């Protein structure tokens, strides 16, 4: 074959080969992109009794995925969320997180909704040596001894009473009457508040935290106990309905403790239930869209634009967890689990919930603190001392 024929034969081969390459290029690029995606796995209640409460949590994770990918992803790689439905069944969490690691090949893990589910997720993540950001598990039981890969973002229940203890101390009140609704979270808050008060030399009575039944509507026997101990502060952990029934009982009995704190009084439904009798009652809020915490204004704006409603606590916890994870990956410069674990253990950062800083020994969150909220002129405002204050606390007798 002479040179001209050889060149013609080569040209005849090049054309179909080039066409084949161009045809396969999009598929190859897509396969490469998929192979390079960073898989972030989480179990989120999308059905069952917790689905409505967890809806904001899921929406915040999806918002973060959209934002981080728009900014170039993690380590230059696209982030792909793998969300599985735990059907509001905490008992399934451990198995689901094992599957996220084994079957879905998740590079990073974010915890499920609630402390009960978070316990199982933490156990699975620690066994697999996979970093897990505990977004909503506020109970101390999630932070079991020996867990090395679990990192808490939300304020722990153990600190829910520190703000009101500081306020009572500031006001010179030493005799406290502490109550807790009969549920695991409230009892844990009450127990730790009693311990903190005792540590500061305050009097909480011989019985410690008084546990009351859920659905209780008559608090008269407990009022009698508070009067007998000459309590200067009534401190109760429970729901908005409990706070409303306490106010109704107080009004009927003509009882007015100098400091009245009820966790559920921060809920808008509390004001609706008791009207003007809510005035000067103090409640507790772990998150408000109005907080001036780092990045919160932007988060609220983006969340409302995407979902047409303001974010609540669950959404803020999910978003804070994602941002902590994002920052840890950036600082570690790797998805290596040991490097990430070391980075998260020493990381300090600011989130929409407040600070992120862990106790080196227990892994407990030290930076975030719930806010004290007082009802003044029918409106809720932060009064500190640990929270973003928007108003000054006013005593009921002032």
HUKA-V491514 format. One line per field, one symbol per residue. phi: phi as a letter, one per 30 degrees, with the letter a starting at -180 (. if undefined). A space follows every 10 residues. Layout:
# HUKA-V491514
phi: ???
This chain:
# HUKA-V491514
phi: .ddddddddd ddddeddddd ddddeedddd dddddcddcc cacbdcbjdc edddeddddd ddddeddddd cjichicdcb dccccdhice ddeeddddde ddcdhddbbc ddcjdddddd ddddddddhc dbdddbdddd ddcdejdccc bdcdddedcd cddddddddd didcccccbb ddbedddddd dddddddddc iccciddidd ccddidcbce edddddddch dcbcbbclcd ddedddddde ddcicbdebc cbeddddedd dddbidddei dcbbbdabed ecdeideddd ddddddciad dcdedddddd dddddedddd ddiacddddd dddddcdbac bddkdcacdd dciddcddbd cdbcdbhibc bdbiddcddc acecddcd
